[in-house]
Each structure stands twice: as structure tokens, then as C-alpha cells.
Amino acid sequence: MALLALAAVCLAAALGDERDLVVLASGKELRGRILRVDERELVLRRSGRDQEFARKEVARFESVDAALTALLAEARPARLARKEELPALAERARAAGLAGEAANLWWHLLLLEPDSRAAHEALGHELRGGRHVVPLDGRTVDLAQRIELARDWGSAWSFSSLHYELRTNLPLERALELGLDLERFYRAFFALFGAELGLYEVCTPMKINVHAERASYPESAGENGRYEPDTDTVVVDASRGLHLATLVHEATHQLLFVTAFKERGGQGEIPP
């Protein structure tokens, strides 16, 4: 089973940005990552090359970004508080290729139902001595211990989503909310600027580090937060509470840099 799991991870890595489907009017099917869609054209990245298709050439398409938009519309706080609905929502995310979002939803279920066998199994937690244990730095701990240890930056939470890698020692509930809020911010940014500026979707997850304690916050990161282009990392001090405006400010710097340079071959495509 371990070898099969490893093979699945390697296959996912090999596929990389080829989770999207484009069906041409000719019937030909293409796999890749859809970078942009408007009324005139569709841009598809395949094996590192970007191809442009006139919309009249495209019969239909399926994209993981569109699936994420639909998922976020359903994953409202009121629904996340209903444990009976979370398994189906998590499975829908997994089936759409949103593994990180699926994990987020399973963790939401564990907050409501710590002994949920379905959530533990979906997250890969082993059953030992009649209880599930959580892997941590080469060892295993029970769920209550994992939540307590996450207060230390060395054992902080690490959650992935389609566009972000979040590391934080905020309480679990707030960390999970933040993981979804970052994706909502990303979609709002593209809704405002994507069409006007011809932005491409970000294919490499961006790093966000939110420190709940000042002791672990880097001295070089400024008073409240900073975006570091060299490492593509947003660092935010949340020791006095998380100020979402600060995080969004720095995350906007990040998105402007990534969409203007990293995702467009370093050409700085965004107009001054």
C-alpha cells in the first residue's frame, strides 16, 4: 500500500499542470493547464509550452481553477459547520483534483468530530491501539497532541491549496479558515484585474507564513509583514491577532509580482 501511495504521488507530480481538459471542435482532446480564458481565446500550457486557441476552435473545457471557484461558493462557513455535509464536499474536491482543499475539509470535520474514521483515513492517519495517530516529523502523536504542538513554529501547521502553501501556528480552526480565505482573495484579485490585464493563472503555489508568536517572526520582515520576491514568500506577524488587511496587502504584492514576471516568462507584462 505504501508503494502504491508513493506511485500515486509520483504520478501526480509527473502530471503537474496537466489536470485540465480542452476538447477542440475537431474532437481532439488535450490535457494541460488552462492559463486564461476569455471571449476571444483560451491559453493552454502543455509540457512547458503555451498554446493559444481561438474560442471558436474549442468545443468545451474543464479546468481545476473553475472547479475551485465552484467549491469556494459551496464552502461557506455555515456549511462547514455541518459535519454531515463535509464528507461529500471533501470527496468532490478530491475528484476535481483539489487535494489540498479536500484535506482542508477533512480537517474541518475533525474539528467537529475528532474521532471521525472517514476523516482520519482520508488524511492518512494510522489506527494504533484503537485510536488514530497523526504523523509529525517522523513520529506519530494523537490529535490533541498535534493541535497543542502546532503552537510552536517548528511544528506549525502546513496546508496546501491550489495556489498557496500556508505555514502557520495559528489555532487549527483559524488556519483552516485562512487557507480557504487565501483562495477567495486569489479569485477576487483575478475577478478585478484578470481580464483587463490578461493575467495568467498561477501554476506554482505561493508561500504564506503567518506567525502567531513574535519569537519566530523574522526580524528582517518589517514591523507587520513583508513579501520577499527572492523566496516568493509572504511573512506576516499575527502575534497581536491576524489583521487580514495586512495579509491581503502583502499577498497583493506577491500576486502582482508573480503574475507580471514569474508566470509570463519574466517579461513584466502588466502595464505600468
Secondary structure, DSSP 4 states (H G I P E B T S, - for coil): -HHHHHHHHHHHHHHTT--EEEEETTS-EEEEEEEEE-SSEEEEEETTEEEEEEGGGEEEEE-HHHHHHHHHHH--HHHHT-TTTHHHHHHHHHHTT-HHHHHHHHHHHHHH-TT-HHHHHHTTPEEETTEEEEEETTEEE-HHHHHHHTTSGGG-EEEE-SSEEEEE-S-HHHHHHHHHHHHHHHHHHHHHHHHHHTPPPP-SPEEEEEESSGGGS-GGG-SSEEEETTTTEEEEE-TT---HHHHHHHHHHHHHHHHHTGGGTT---S--
